[in-house]
Amino acid sequence: VGSEFDVRGLKQLPKVEIAYSYADPSPVAVQALLGSGLDGIVFAGTGAGLLSKVEREAIGKVRAAGERMPVLVRSSRVGNG
């Protein structure tokens, strides 16, 4: 009830997807998410939550082209450590 994340005044929530990272991914999924008009992408990374080189390059191409960027959040899938 006393949360700082009060959403009662919102008419709709932002469109956000989760991208699961893995070793040697194809850039196709990240490119599709970046171009889909989402408001945000959560990258569930491996280990410390790092993005792969392929994912970083796909993001860099969108930024270099000056296209609209969703909010990008990096997270880790590991339970601890």
mmCIF file of the N, C-alpha and C atoms, coordinates in Angstrom:
data_MODEL
# 
_entry.id   MODEL 
# 
loop_
_atom_site.group_PDB 
_atom_site.id 
_atom_site.type_symbol 
_atom_site.label_atom_id 
_atom_site.label_alt_id 
_atom_site.label_comp_id 
_atom_site.label_asym_id 
_atom_site.label_entity_id 
_atom_site.label_seq_id 
_atom_site.pdbx_PDB_ins_code 
_atom_site.Cartn_x 
_atom_site.Cartn_y 
_atom_site.Cartn_z 
_atom_site.occupancy 
_atom_site.B_iso_or_equiv 
_atom_site.pdbx_formal_charge 
_atom_site.auth_seq_id 
_atom_site.auth_comp_id 
_atom_site.auth_asym_id 
_atom_site.auth_atom_id 
_atom_site.pdbx_PDB_model_num 
ATOM 1   N N  . VAL A 1 1  ? 0.821  -1.184  0.000   1.00 0.00 ? 1  VAL A N  1 
ATOM 2   C CA . VAL A 1 1  ? 0.000  0.000   0.000   1.00 0.00 ? 1  VAL A CA 1 
ATOM 3   C C  . VAL A 1 1  ? 0.865  1.248   0.000   1.00 0.00 ? 1  VAL A C  1 
ATOM 4   N N  . GLY A 1 2  ? 1.994  1.236   0.736   1.00 0.00 ? 2  GLY A N  1 
ATOM 5   C CA . GLY A 1 2  ? 2.850  2.411   0.820   1.00 0.00 ? 2  GLY A CA 1 
ATOM 6   C C  . GLY A 1 2  ? 4.025  2.345   -0.138  1.00 0.00 ? 2  GLY A C  1 
ATOM 7   N N  . SER A 1 3  ? 3.898  1.633   -1.242  1.00 0.00 ? 3  SER A N  1 
ATOM 8   C CA . SER A 1 3  ? 5.008  1.467   -2.190  1.00 0.00 ? 3  SER A CA 1 
ATOM 9   C C  . SER A 1 3  ? 5.317  2.759   -2.931  1.00 0.00 ? 3  SER A C  1 
ATOM 10  N N  . GLU A 1 4  ? 6.591  2.961   -3.227  1.00 0.00 ? 4  GLU A N  1 
ATOM 11  C CA . GLU A 1 4  ? 6.991  4.101   -4.053  1.00 0.00 ? 4  GLU A CA 1 
ATOM 12  C C  . GLU A 1 4  ? 6.646  3.866   -5.526  1.00 0.00 ? 4  GLU A C  1 
ATOM 13  N N  . PHE A 1 5  ? 6.197  2.676   -5.844  1.00 0.00 ? 5  PHE A N  1 
ATOM 14  C CA . PHE A 1 5  ? 5.830  2.338   -7.221  1.00 0.00 ? 5  PHE A CA 1 
ATOM 15  C C  . PHE A 1 5  ? 4.312  2.353   -7.376  1.00 0.00 ? 5  PHE A C  1 
ATOM 16  N N  . ASP A 1 6  ? 3.704  3.447   -7.042  1.00 0.00 ? 6  ASP A N  1 
ATOM 17  C CA . ASP A 1 6  ? 2.255  3.604   -7.118  1.00 0.00 ? 6  ASP A CA 1 
ATOM 18  C C  . ASP A 1 6  ? 1.849  3.774   -8.578  1.00 0.00 ? 6  ASP A C  1 
ATOM 19  N N  . VAL A 1 7  ? 1.088  2.834   -9.095  1.00 0.00 ? 7  VAL A N  1 
ATOM 20  C CA . VAL A 1 7  ? 0.687  2.871   -10.506 1.00 0.00 ? 7  VAL A CA 1 
ATOM 21  C C  . VAL A 1 7  ? -0.798 3.222   -10.677 1.00 0.00 ? 7  VAL A C  1 
ATOM 22  N N  . ARG A 1 8  ? -1.440 3.635   -9.614  1.00 0.00 ? 8  ARG A N  1 
ATOM 23  C CA . ARG A 1 8  ? -2.890 3.915   -9.701  1.00 0.00 ? 8  ARG A CA 1 
ATOM 24  C C  . ARG A 1 8  ? -3.218 5.012   -10.702 1.00 0.00 ? 8  ARG A C  1 
ATOM 25  N N  . GLY A 1 9  ? -2.313 5.960   -10.916 1.00 0.00 ? 9  GLY A N  1 
ATOM 26  C CA . GLY A 1 9  ? -2.589 7.059   -11.835 1.00 0.00 ? 9  GLY A CA 1 
ATOM 27  C C  . GLY A 1 9  ? -2.262 6.750   -13.292 1.00 0.00 ? 9  GLY A C  1 
ATOM 28  N N  . LEU A 1 10 ? -1.668 5.594   -13.550 1.00 0.00 ? 10 LEU A N  1 
ATOM 29  C CA . LEU A 1 10 ? -1.304 5.242   -14.926 1.00 0.00 ? 10 LEU A CA 1 
ATOM 30  C C  . LEU A 1 10 ? -2.499 4.708   -15.686 1.00 0.00 ? 10 LEU A C  1 
ATOM 31  N N  . LYS A 1 11 ? -2.615 5.107   -16.933 1.00 0.00 ? 11 LYS A N  1 
ATOM 32  C CA . LYS A 1 11 ? -3.678 4.585   -17.796 1.00 0.00 ? 11 LYS A CA 1 
ATOM 33  C C  . LYS A 1 11 ? -3.247 3.274   -18.447 1.00 0.00 ? 11 LYS A C  1 
ATOM 34  N N  . GLN A 1 12 ? -1.937 3.116   -18.676 1.00 0.00 ? 12 GLN A N  1 
ATOM 35  C CA . GLN A 1 12 ? -1.406 1.862   -19.218 1.00 0.00 ? 12 GLN A CA 1 
ATOM 36  C C  . GLN A 1 12 ? 0.043  1.717   -18.778 1.00 0.00 ? 12 GLN A C  1 
ATOM 37  N N  . LEU A 1 13 ? 0.504  0.484   -18.709 1.00 0.00 ? 13 LEU A N  1 
ATOM 38  C CA . LEU A 1 13 ? 1.890  0.204   -18.347 1.00 0.00 ? 13 LEU A CA 1 
ATOM 39  C C  . LEU A 1 13 ? 2.766  0.212   -19.595 1.00 0.00 ? 13 LEU A C  1 
ATOM 40  N N  . PRO A 1 14 ? 4.048  0.506   -19.453 1.00 0.00 ? 14 PRO A N  1 
ATOM 41  C CA . PRO A 1 14 ? 4.934  0.482   -20.615 1.00 0.00 ? 14 PRO A CA 1 
ATOM 42  C C  . PRO A 1 14 ? 5.076  -0.952  -21.158 1.00 0.00 ? 14 PRO A C  1 
ATOM 43  N N  . LYS A 1 15 ? 5.324  -1.047  -22.453 1.00 0.00 ? 15 LYS A N  1 
ATOM 44  C CA . LYS A 1 15 ? 5.538  -2.350  -23.096 1.00 0.00 ? 15 LYS A CA 1 
ATOM 45  C C  . LYS A 1 15 ? 7.005  -2.734  -22.894 1.00 0.00 ? 15 LYS A C  1 
ATOM 46  N N  . VAL A 1 16 ? 7.237  -3.824  -22.161 1.00 0.00 ? 16 VAL A N  1 
ATOM 47  C CA . VAL A 1 16 ? 8.590  -4.271  -21.834 1.00 0.00 ? 16 VAL A CA 1 
ATOM 48  C C  . VAL A 1 16 ? 8.691  -5.761  -22.113 1.00 0.00 ? 16 VAL A C  1 
ATOM 49  N N  . GLU A 1 17 ? 9.803  -6.184  -22.685 1.00 0.00 ? 17 GLU A N  1 
ATOM 50  C CA . GLU A 1 17 ? 10.079 -7.602  -22.928 1.00 0.00 ? 17 GLU A CA 1 
ATOM 51  C C  . GLU A 1 17 ? 11.378 -7.990  -22.233 1.00 0.00 ? 17 GLU A C  1 
ATOM 52  N N  . ILE A 1 18 ? 11.577 -9.294  -22.039 1.00 0.00 ? 18 ILE A N  1 
ATOM 53  C CA . ILE A 1 18 ? 12.797 -9.825  -21.443 1.00 0.00 ? 18 ILE A CA 1 
ATOM 54  C C  . ILE A 1 18 ? 13.550 -10.615 -22.504 1.00 0.00 ? 18 ILE A C  1 
ATOM 55  N N  . ALA A 1 19 ? 14.831 -10.289 -22.672 1.00 0.00 ? 19 ALA A N  1 
ATOM 56  C CA . ALA A 1 19 ? 15.695 -11.002 -23.625 1.00 0.00 ? 19 ALA A CA 1 
ATOM 57  C C  . ALA A 1 19 ? 16.683 -11.836 -22.827 1.00 0.00 ? 19 ALA A C  1 
ATOM 58  N N  . TYR A 1 20 ? 16.615 -13.143 -22.971 1.00 0.00 ? 20 TYR A N  1 
ATOM 59  C CA . TYR A 1 20 ? 17.534 -14.037 -22.266 1.00 0.00 ? 20 TYR A CA 1 
ATOM 60  C C  . TYR A 1 20 ? 18.809 -14.206 -23.080 1.00 0.00 ? 20 TYR A C  1 
ATOM 61  N N  . SER A 1 21 ? 19.917 -13.905 -22.453 1.00 0.00 ? 21 SER A N  1 
ATOM 62  C CA . SER A 1 21 ? 21.209 -13.993 -23.122 1.00 0.00 ? 21 SER A CA 1 
ATOM 63  C C  . SER A 1 21 ? 21.769 -15.406 -22.975 1.00 0.00 ? 21 SER A C  1 
ATOM 64  N N  . TYR A 1 22 ? 22.608 -15.776 -23.911 1.00 0.00 ? 22 TYR A N  1 
ATOM 65  C CA . TYR A 1 22 ? 23.280 -17.079 -23.880 1.00 0.00 ? 22 TYR A CA 1 
ATOM 66  C C  . TYR A 1 22 ? 24.536 -16.972 -24.729 1.00 0.00 ? 22 TYR A C  1 
ATOM 67  N N  . ALA A 1 23 ? 25.355 -17.998 -24.688 1.00 0.00 ? 23 ALA A N  1 
ATOM 68  C CA . ALA A 1 23 ? 26.621 -17.977 -25.421 1.00 0.00 ? 23 ALA A CA 1 
ATOM 69  C C  . ALA A 1 23 ? 26.373 -17.968 -26.933 1.00 0.00 ? 23 ALA A C  1 
ATOM 70  N N  . ASP A 1 24 ? 27.037 -17.072 -27.622 1.00 0.00 ? 24 ASP A N  1 
ATOM 71  C CA . ASP A 1 24 ? 27.008 -16.968 -29.081 1.00 0.00 ? 24 ASP A CA 1 
ATOM 72  C C  . ASP A 1 24 ? 25.591 -16.852 -29.660 1.00 0.00 ? 24 ASP A C  1 
ATOM 73  N N  . PRO A 1 25 ? 24.799 -15.840 -29.222 1.00 0.00 ? 25 PRO A N  1 
ATOM 74  C CA . PRO A 1 25 ? 23.441 -15.693 -29.741 1.00 0.00 ? 25 PRO A CA 1 
ATOM 75  C C  . PRO A 1 25 ? 23.428 -15.106 -31.153 1.00 0.00 ? 25 PRO A C  1 
ATOM 76  N N  . SER A 1 26 ? 22.323 -15.293 -31.824 1.00 0.00 ? 26 SER A N  1 
ATOM 77  C CA . SER A 1 26 ? 22.084 -14.640 -33.106 1.00 0.00 ? 26 SER A CA 1 
ATOM 78  C C  . SER A 1 26 ? 21.605 -13.222 -32.801 1.00 0.00 ? 26 SER A C  1 
ATOM 79  N N  . PRO A 1 27 ? 21.933 -12.254 -33.647 1.00 0.00 ? 27 PRO A N  1 
ATOM 80  C CA . PRO A 1 27 ? 21.451 -10.889 -33.399 1.00 0.00 ? 27 PRO A CA 1 
ATOM 81  C C  . PRO A 1 27 ? 19.982 -10.689 -33.765 1.00 0.00 ? 27 PRO A C  1 
ATOM 82  N N  . VAL A 1 28 ? 19.348 -11.679 -34.380 1.00 0.00 ? 28 VAL A N  1 
ATOM 83  C CA . VAL A 1 28 ? 17.994 -11.523 -34.906 1.00 0.00 ? 28 VAL A CA 1 
ATOM 84  C C  . VAL A 1 28 ? 16.989 -11.141 -33.823 1.00 0.00 ? 28 VAL A C  1 
ATOM 85  N N  . ALA A 1 29 ? 16.993 -11.820 -32.678 1.00 0.00 ? 29 ALA A N  1 
ATOM 86  C CA . ALA A 1 29 ? 16.010 -11.540 -31.629 1.00 0.00 ? 29 ALA A CA 1 
ATOM 87  C C  . ALA A 1 29 ? 16.201 -10.139 -31.060 1.00 0.00 ? 29 ALA A C  1 
ATOM 88  N N  . VAL A 1 30 ? 17.444 -9.749  -30.787 1.00 0.00 ? 30 VAL A N  1 
ATOM 89  C CA . VAL A 1 30 ? 17.707 -8.419  -30.231 1.00 0.00 ? 30 VAL A CA 1 
ATOM 90  C C  . VAL A 1 30 ? 17.321 -7.343  -31.240 1.00 0.00 ? 30 VAL A C  1 
ATOM 91  N N  . GLN A 1 31 ? 17.649 -7.535  -32.511 1.00 0.00 ? 31 GLN A N  1 
ATOM 92  C CA . GLN A 1 31 ? 17.288 -6.572  -33.543 1.00 0.00 ? 31 GLN A CA 1 
ATOM 93  C C  . GLN A 1 31 ? 15.768 -6.441  -33.647 1.00 0.00 ? 31 GLN A C  1 
ATOM 94  N N  . ALA A 1 32 ? 15.061 -7.564  -33.560 1.00 0.00 ? 32 ALA A N  1 
ATOM 95  C CA . ALA A 1 32 ? 13.594 -7.530  -33.632 1.00 0.00 ? 32 ALA A CA 1 
ATOM 96  C C  . ALA A 1 32 ? 13.005 -6.776  -32.440 1.00 0.00 ? 32 ALA A C  1 
ATOM 97  N N  . LEU A 1 33 ? 13.529 -7.032  -31.249 1.00 0.00 ? 33 LEU A N  1 
ATOM 98  C CA . LEU A 1 33 ? 13.037 -6.327  -30.064 1.00 0.00 ? 33 LEU A CA 1 
ATOM 99  C C  . LEU A 1 33 ? 13.321 -4.829  -30.151 1.00 0.00 ? 33 LEU A C  1 
ATOM 100 N N  . LEU A 1 34 ? 14.531 -4.476  -30.581 1.00 0.00 ? 34 LEU A N  1 
ATOM 101 C CA . LEU A 1 34 ? 14.897 -3.058  -30.686 1.00 0.00 ? 34 LEU A CA 1 
ATOM 102 C C  . LEU A 1 34 ? 14.036 -2.316  -31.699 1.00 0.00 ? 34 LEU A C  1 
ATOM 103 N N  . GLY A 1 35 ? 13.624 -2.999  -32.751 1.00 0.00 ? 35 GLY A N  1 
ATOM 104 C CA . GLY A 1 35 ? 12.832 -2.359  -33.800 1.00 0.00 ? 35 GLY A CA 1 
ATOM 105 C C  . GLY A 1 35 ? 11.334 -2.473  -33.628 1.00 0.00 ? 35 GLY A C  1 
ATOM 106 N N  . SER A 1 36 ? 10.889 -3.050  -32.520 1.00 0.00 ? 36 SER A N  1 
ATOM 107 C CA . SER A 1 36 ? 9.464  -3.336  -32.366 1.00 0.00 ? 36 SER A CA 1 
ATOM 108 C C  . SER A 1 36 ? 8.651  -2.226  -31.701 1.00 0.00 ? 36 SER A C  1 
ATOM 109 N N  . GLY A 1 37 ? 9.314  -1.156  -31.274 1.00 0.00 ? 37 GLY A N  1 
ATOM 110 C CA . GLY A 1 37 ? 8.589  -0.070  -30.645 1.00 0.00 ? 37 GLY A CA 1 
ATOM 111 C C  . GLY A 1 37 ? 8.344  -0.263  -29.160 1.00 0.00 ? 37 GLY A C  1 
ATOM 112 N N  . LEU A 1 38 ? 9.055  -1.202  -28.542 1.00 0.00 ? 38 LEU A N  1 
ATOM 113 C CA . LEU A 1 38 ? 8.923  -1.426  -27.102 1.00 0.00 ? 38 LEU A CA 1 
ATOM 114 C C  . LEU A 1 38 ? 9.373  -0.199  -26.318 1.00 0.00 ? 38 LEU A C  1 
ATOM 115 N N  . ASP A 1 39 ? 8.869  -0.084  -25.105 1.00 0.00 ? 39 ASP A N  1 
ATOM 116 C CA . ASP A 1 39 ? 9.311  0.987   -24.209 1.00 0.00 ? 39 ASP A CA 1 
ATOM 117 C C  . ASP A 1 39 ? 10.560 0.576   -23.440 1.00 0.00 ? 39 ASP A C  1 
ATOM 118 N N  . GLY A 1 40 ? 10.770 -0.733  -23.268 1.00 0.00 ? 40 GLY A N  1 
ATOM 119 C CA . GLY A 1 40 ? 11.932 -1.203  -22.528 1.00 0.00 ? 40 GLY A CA 1 
ATOM 120 C C  . GLY A 1 40 ? 12.257 -2.647  -22.816 1.00 0.00 ? 40 GLY A C  1 
ATOM 121 N N  . ILE A 1 41 ? 13.528 -2.993  -22.602 1.00 0.00 ? 41 ILE A N  1 
ATOM 122 C CA . ILE A 1 41 ? 13.997 -4.373  -22.728 1.00 0.00 ? 41 ILE A CA 1 
ATOM 123 C C  . ILE A 1 41 ? 14.843 -4.677  -21.502 1.00 0.00 ? 41 ILE A C  1 
ATOM 124 N N  . VAL A 1 42 ? 14.540 -5.791  -20.840 1.00 0.00 ? 42 VAL A N  1 
ATOM 125 C CA . VAL A 1 42 ? 15.363 -6.278  -19.739 1.00 0.00 ? 42 VAL A CA 1 
ATOM 126 C C  . VAL A 1 42 ? 16.224 -7.401  -20.297 1.00 0.00 ? 42 VAL A C  1 
ATOM 127 N N  . PHE A 1 43 ? 17.533 -7.229  -20.223 1.00 0.00 ? 43 PHE A N  1 
ATOM 128 C CA . PHE A 1 43 ? 18.455 -8.268  -20.669 1.00 0.00 ? 43 PHE A CA 1 
ATOM 129 C C  . PHE A 1 43 ? 18.810 -9.146  -19.475 1.00 0.00 ? 43 PHE A C  1 
ATOM 130 N N  . ALA A 1 44 ? 18.361 -10.389 -19.483 1.00 0.00 ? 44 ALA A N  1 
ATOM 131 C CA . ALA A 1 44 ? 18.691 -11.349 -18.439 1.00 0.00 ? 44 ALA A CA 1 
ATOM 132 C C  . ALA A 1 44 ? 19.994 -12.017 -18.861 1.00 0.00 ? 44 ALA A C  1 
ATOM 133 N N  . GLY A 1 45 ? 21.089 -11.439 -18.428 1.00 0.00 ? 45 GLY A N  1 
ATOM 134 C CA . GLY A 1 45 ? 22.403 -11.873 -18.881 1.00 0.00 ? 45 GLY A CA 1 
ATOM 135 C C  . GLY A 1 45 ? 22.932 -13.074 -18.134 1.00 0.00 ? 45 GLY A C  1 
ATOM 136 N N  . THR A 1 46 ? 23.996 -13.611 -18.632 1.00 0.00 ? 46 THR A N  1 
ATOM 137 C CA . THR A 1 46 ? 24.666 -14.736 -17.995 1.00 0.00 ? 46 THR A CA 1 
ATOM 138 C C  . THR A 1 46 ? 25.679 -14.202 -16.986 1.00 0.00 ? 46 THR A C  1 
ATOM 139 N N  . GLY A 1 47 ? 26.047 -15.016 -16.027 1.00 0.00 ? 47 GLY A N  1 
ATOM 140 C CA . GLY A 1 47 ? 27.078 -14.628 -15.061 1.00 0.00 ? 47 GLY A CA 1 
ATOM 141 C C  . GLY A 1 47 ? 26.756 -13.327 -14.363 1.00 0.00 ? 47 GLY A C  1 
ATOM 142 N N  . ALA A 1 48 ? 27.581 -12.323 -14.574 1.00 0.00 ? 48 ALA A N  1 
ATOM 143 C CA . ALA A 1 48 ? 27.404 -11.025 -13.921 1.00 0.00 ? 48 ALA A CA 1 
ATOM 144 C C  . ALA A 1 48 ? 26.361 -10.158 -14.619 1.00 0.00 ? 48 ALA A C  1 
ATOM 145 N N  . GLY A 1 49 ? 25.645 -10.704 -15.581 1.00 0.00 ? 49 GLY A N  1 
ATOM 146 C CA . GLY A 1 49 ? 24.615 -9.943  -16.282 1.00 0.00 ? 49 GLY A CA 1 
ATOM 147 C C  . GLY A 1 49 ? 25.148 -9.206  -17.492 1.00 0.00 ? 49 GLY A C  1 
ATOM 148 N N  . LEU A 1 50 ? 26.297 -9.614  -17.966 1.00 0.00 ? 50 LEU A N  1 
ATOM 149 C CA . LEU A 1 50 ? 26.909 -8.944  -19.111 1.00 0.00 ? 50 LEU A CA 1 
ATOM 150 C C  . LEU A 1 50 ? 26.209 -9.322  -20.414 1.00 0.00 ? 50 LEU A C  1 
ATOM 151 N N  . LEU A 1 51 ? 26.217 -8.402  -21.361 1.00 0.00 ? 51 LEU A N  1 
ATOM 152 C CA . LEU A 1 51 ? 25.684 -8.683  -22.687 1.00 0.00 ? 51 LEU A CA 1 
ATOM 153 C C  . LEU A 1 51 ? 26.791 -9.255  -23.554 1.00 0.00 ? 51 LEU A C  1 
ATOM 154 N N  . SER A 1 52 ? 26.401 -10.103 -24.488 1.00 0.00 ? 52 SER A N  1 
ATOM 155 C CA . SER A 1 52 ? 27.374 -10.666 -25.420 1.00 0.00 ? 52 SER A CA 1 
ATOM 156 C C  . SER A 1 52 ? 27.820 -9.600  -26.421 1.00 0.00 ? 52 SER A C  1 
ATOM 157 N N  . LYS A 1 53 ? 28.889 -9.866  -27.115 1.00 0.00 ? 53 LYS A N  1 
ATOM 158 C CA . LYS A 1 53 ? 29.391 -8.955  -28.149 1.00 0.00 ? 53 LYS A CA 1 
ATOM 159 C C  . LYS A 1 53 ? 28.325 -8.744  -29.227 1.00 0.00 ? 53 LYS A C  1 
ATOM 160 N N  . VAL A 1 54 ? 27.647 -9.801  -29.604 1.00 0.00 ? 54 VAL A N  1 
ATOM 161 C CA . VAL A 1 54 ? 26.592 -9.730  -30.625 1.00 0.00 ? 54 VAL A CA 1 
ATOM 162 C C  . VAL A 1 54 ? 25.484 -8.780  -30.179 1.00 0.00 ? 54 VAL A C  1 
ATOM 163 N N  . GLU A 1 55 ? 25.057 -8.890  -28.922 1.00 0.00 ? 55 GLU A N  1 
ATOM 164 C CA . GLU A 1 55 ? 23.992 -8.029  -28.411 1.00 0.00 ? 55 GLU A CA 1 
ATOM 165 C C  . GLU A 1 55 ? 24.451 -6.572  -28.345 1.00 0.00 ? 55 GLU A C  1 
ATOM 166 N N  . ARG A 1 56 ? 25.677 -6.353  -27.877 1.00 0.00 ? 56 ARG A N  1 
ATOM 167 C CA . ARG A 1 56 ? 26.208 -4.980  -27.807 1.00 0.00 ? 56 ARG A CA 1 
ATOM 168 C C  . ARG A 1 56 ? 26.310 -4.360  -29.199 1.00 0.00 ? 56 ARG A C  1 
ATOM 169 N N  . GLU A 1 57 ? 26.732 -5.145  -30.186 1.00 0.00 ? 57 GLU A N  1 
ATOM 170 C CA . GLU A 1 57 ? 26.836 -4.629  -31.560 1.00 0.00 ? 57 GLU A CA 1 
ATOM 171 C C  . GLU A 1 57 ? 25.465 -4.287  -32.129 1.00 0.00 ? 57 GLU A C  1 
ATOM 172 N N  . ALA A 1 58 ? 24.461 -5.112  -31.855 1.00 0.00 ? 58 ALA A N  1 
ATOM 173 C CA . ALA A 1 58 ? 23.106 -4.841  -32.349 1.00 0.00 ? 58 ALA A CA 1 
ATOM 174 C C  . ALA A 1 58 ? 22.577 -3.531  -31.747 1.00 0.00 ? 58 ALA A C  1 
ATOM 175 N N  . ILE A 1 59 ? 22.823 -3.321  -30.465 1.00 0.00 ? 59 ILE A N  1 
ATOM 176 C CA . ILE A 1 59 ? 22.407 -2.075  -29.805 1.00 0.00 ? 59 ILE A CA 1 
ATOM 177 C C  . ILE A 1 59 ? 23.172 -0.897  -30.391 1.00 0.00 ? 59 ILE A C  1 
ATOM 178 N N  . GLY A 1 60 ? 24.467 -1.072  -30.619 1.00 0.00 ? 60 GLY A N  1 
ATOM 179 C CA . GLY A 1 60 ? 25.295 0.000   -31.185 1.00 0.00 ? 60 GLY A CA 1 
ATOM 180 C C  . GLY A 1 60 ? 24.827 0.433   -32.557 1.00 0.00 ? 60 GLY A C  1 
ATOM 181 N N  . LYS A 1 61 ? 24.363 -0.503  -33.374 1.00 0.00 ? 61 LYS A N  1 
ATOM 182 C CA . LYS A 1 61 ? 23.875 -0.163  -34.722 1.00 0.00 ? 61 LYS A CA 1 
ATOM 183 C C  . LYS A 1 61 ? 22.616 0.696   -34.650 1.00 0.00 ? 61 LYS A C  1 
ATOM 184 N N  . VAL A 1 62 ? 21.728 0.378   -33.723 1.00 0.00 ? 62 VAL A N  1 
ATOM 185 C CA . VAL A 1 62 ? 20.502 1.160   -33.571 1.00 0.00 ? 62 VAL A CA 1 
ATOM 186 C C  . VAL A 1 62 ? 20.848 2.565   -33.096 1.00 0.00 ? 62 VAL A C  1 
ATOM 187 N N  . ARG A 1 63 ? 21.757 2.655   -32.118 1.00 0.00 ? 63 ARG A N  1 
ATOM 188 C CA . ARG A 1 63 ? 22.169 3.981   -31.616 1.00 0.00 ? 63 ARG A CA 1 
ATOM 189 C C  . ARG A 1 63 ? 22.840 4.796   -32.711 1.00 0.00 ? 63 ARG A C  1 
ATOM 190 N N  . ALA A 1 64 ? 23.732 4.159   -33.480 1.00 0.00 ? 64 ALA A N  1 
ATOM 191 C CA . ALA A 1 64 ? 24.461 4.865   -34.535 1.00 0.00 ? 64 ALA A CA 1 
ATOM 192 C C  . ALA A 1 64 ? 23.517 5.378   -35.617 1.00 0.00 ? 64 ALA A C  1 
ATOM 193 N N  . ALA A 1 65 ? 22.449 4.651   -35.863 1.00 0.00 ? 65 ALA A N  1 
ATOM 194 C CA . ALA A 1 65 ? 21.476 5.063   -36.880 1.00 0.00 ? 65 ALA A CA 1 
ATOM 195 C C  . ALA A 1 65 ? 20.550 6.161   -36.373 1.00 0.00 ? 65 ALA A C  1 
ATOM 196 N N  . GLY A 1 66 ? 20.635 6.474   -35.082 1.00 0.00 ? 66 GLY A N  1 
ATOM 197 C CA . GLY A 1 66 ? 19.789 7.528   -34.518 1.00 0.00 ? 66 GLY A CA 1 
ATOM 198 C C  . GLY A 1 66 ? 18.346 7.109   -34.337 1.00 0.00 ? 66 GLY A C  1 
ATOM 199 N N  . GLU A 1 67 ? 18.097 5.809   -34.327 1.00 0.00 ? 67 GLU A N  1 
ATOM 200 C CA . GLU A 1 67 ? 16.725 5.318   -34.159 1.00 0.00 ? 67 GLU A CA 1 
ATOM 201 C C  . GLU A 1 67 ? 16.291 5.428   -32.697 1.00 0.00 ? 67 GLU A C  1 
ATOM 202 N N  . ARG A 1 68 ? 15.002 5.372   -32.489 1.00 0.00 ? 68 ARG A N  1 
ATOM 203 C CA . ARG A 1 68 ? 14.436 5.425   -31.141 1.00 0.00 ? 68 ARG A CA 1 
ATOM 204 C C  . ARG A 1 68 ? 14.932 4.221   -30.343 1.00 0.00 ? 68 ARG A C  1 
ATOM 205 N N  . MET A 1 69 ? 15.429 4.493   -29.140 1.00 0.00 ? 69 MET A N  1 
ATOM 206 C CA . MET A 1 69 ? 15.937 3.428   -28.278 1.00 0.00 ? 69 MET A CA 1 
ATOM 207 C C  . MET A 1 69 ? 14.987 3.215   -27.101 1.00 0.00 ? 69 MET A C  1 
ATOM 208 N N  . PRO A 1 70 ? 14.614 1.955   -26.839 1.00 0.00 ? 70 PRO A N  1 
ATOM 209 C CA . PRO A 1 70 ? 13.861 1.691   -25.611 1.00 0.00 ? 70 PRO A CA 1 
ATOM 210 C C  . PRO A 1 70 ? 14.800 1.794   -24.412 1.00 0.00 ? 70 PRO A C  1 
ATOM 211 N N  . VAL A 1 71 ? 14.251 1.859   -23.229 1.00 0.00 ? 71 VAL A N  1 
ATOM 212 C CA . VAL A 1 71 ? 15.061 1.805   -22.014 1.00 0.00 ? 71 VAL A CA 1 
ATOM 213 C C  . VAL A 1 71 ? 15.641 0.399   -21.926 1.00 0.00 ? 71 VAL A C  1 
ATOM 214 N N  . LEU A 1 72 ? 16.947 0.292   -21.700 1.00 0.00 ? 72 LEU A N  1 
ATOM 215 C CA . LEU A 1 72 ? 17.611 -0.999  -21.606 1.00 0.00 ? 72 LEU A CA 1 
ATOM 216 C C  . LEU A 1 72 ? 18.061 -1.221  -20.169 1.00 0.00 ? 72 LEU A C  1 
ATOM 217 N N  . VAL A 1 73 ? 17.711 -2.386  -19.633 1.00 0.00 ? 73 VAL A N  1 
ATOM 218 C CA . VAL A 1 73 ? 18.084 -2.753  -18.258 1.00 0.00 ? 73 VAL A CA 1 
ATOM 219 C C  . VAL A 1 73 ? 18.816 -4.074  -18.308 1.00 0.00 ? 73 VAL A C  1 
ATOM 220 N N  . ARG A 1 74 ? 19.917 -4.144  -17.586 1.00 0.00 ? 74 ARG A N  1 
ATOM 221 C CA . ARG A 1 74 ? 20.738 -5.354  -17.558 1.00 0.00 ? 74 ARG A CA 1 
ATOM 222 C C  . ARG A 1 74 ? 20.558 -6.029  -16.211 1.00 0.00 ? 74 ARG A C  1 
ATOM 223 N N  . SER A 1 75 ? 20.355 -7.345  -16.227 1.00 0.00 ? 75 SER A N  1 
ATOM 224 C CA . SER A 1 75 ? 20.205 -8.100  -14.984 1.00 0.00 ? 75 SER A CA 1 
ATOM 225 C C  . SER A 1 75 ? 20.949 -9.427  -15.104 1.00 0.00 ? 75 SER A C  1 
ATOM 226 N N  . SER A 1 76 ? 21.090 -10.107 -13.997 1.00 0.00 ? 76 SER A N  1 
ATOM 227 C CA . SER A 1 76 ? 21.766 -11.401 -13.988 1.00 0.00 ? 76 SER A CA 1 
ATOM 228 C C  . SER A 1 76 ? 20.760 -12.490 -13.650 1.00 0.00 ? 76 SER A C  1 
ATOM 229 N N  . ARG A 1 77 ? 20.960 -13.670 -14.225 1.00 0.00 ? 77 ARG A N  1 
ATOM 230 C CA . ARG A 1 77 ? 20.077 -14.789 -13.939 1.00 0.00 ? 77 ARG A CA 1 
ATOM 231 C C  . ARG A 1 77 ? 20.610 -15.694 -12.840 1.00 0.00 ? 77 ARG A C  1 
ATOM 232 N N  . VAL A 1 78 ? 21.810 -15.423 -12.338 1.00 0.00 ? 78 VAL A N  1 
ATOM 233 C CA . VAL A 1 78 ? 22.387 -16.303 -11.336 1.00 0.00 ? 78 VAL A CA 1 
ATOM 234 C C  . VAL A 1 78 ? 21.704 -16.080 -9.986  1.00 0.00 ? 78 VAL A C  1 
ATOM 235 N N  . GLY A 1 79 ? 21.641 -17.119 -9.168  1.00 0.00 ? 79 GLY A N  1 
ATOM 236 C CA . GLY A 1 79 ? 20.974 -17.023 -7.887  1.00 0.00 ? 79 GLY A CA 1 
ATOM 237 C C  . GLY A 1 79 ? 21.740 -16.253 -6.833  1.00 0.00 ? 79 GLY A C  1 
ATOM 238 N N  . ASN A 1 80 ? 23.069 -16.280 -6.914  1.00 0.00 ? 80 ASN A N  1 
ATOM 239 C CA . ASN A 1 80 ? 23.892 -15.537 -5.959  1.00 0.00 ? 80 ASN A CA 1 
ATOM 240 C C  . ASN A 1 80 ? 25.331 -15.473 -6.474  1.00 0.00 ? 80 ASN A C  1 
ATOM 241 N N  . GLY A 1 81 ? 26.169 -14.730 -5.758  1.00 0.00 ? 81 GLY A N  1 
ATOM 242 C CA . GLY A 1 81 ? 27.576 -14.679 -6.117  1.00 0.00 ? 81 GLY A CA 1 
ATOM 243 C C  . GLY A 1 81 ? 27.940 -13.582 -7.071  1.00 0.00 ? 81 GLY A C  1 
# 
